[in-house]
Amino acid sequence: MSEQLLSKILGKLESIDTRLSNVENRIGSLEDRMGNVENRIGSLEDRMGNVENRIGSLEDRMGSLEGRMGSLEDRMGSLEGRMGSLEDRIGSLEGRMGNVEEQSGETNQIVKALMHRTEELDAKFDGLLHTVVTKECIAPLATREDIARIAETQELHTQWLRKLSADTTQHELEINRLKVAK
């Protein structure tokens, strides 16, 4: 073989050796970069694990909140039902109050009329007391039955006045109670 050929082969081998050194340097650089990437991926995986844990915790809390919200919605529905019932009862009571007020007005008029009539009867009774005659004077005019009927009428009148007074007091108490309730 000739020297020239050997020299050419040596030149090519040196060129290949240089190129291999460059490739090895590049591979080393790529390995360093790959190590950095792997480190970053490891860090990202750790962070991702933390995020997943936090998401799991948030999902648990969200489930708890949804359960509580469902419970609150149920309670709200129950309260709305009770509120509707109360509104119905209030409407009924308002209707009854209207009837009571109407009856109270009628009762007041009746009581006023009875009071007026009582005053008239008191005046007539007072007038009768002034015109009472003695038994001796009436004896020739009235029979025993007449005197008994007059006494009975006076007793009935007295009982009626007592009852009227008691009824009036009862009506006044009822009116005052209704006014207070109103």
ABEGO torsion letter per residue (X at the ends): XBAAAAAAAAAAAAAAAAAAAAAAAAAAAAAAAAAAAAAAAAAAAAAAAAAAAAAAAAAAAAAAAAAAAAAAAAAAAAAAAAAAAAAAAAAAAAAAAAAAAAAAAAAAAAAAAAAAAAAAAAAAAAAAAAABBBAAAAAAABBAAAAAAAAAAAAAAAAAAAAAAAAAAAAAAAAAAAAAAX
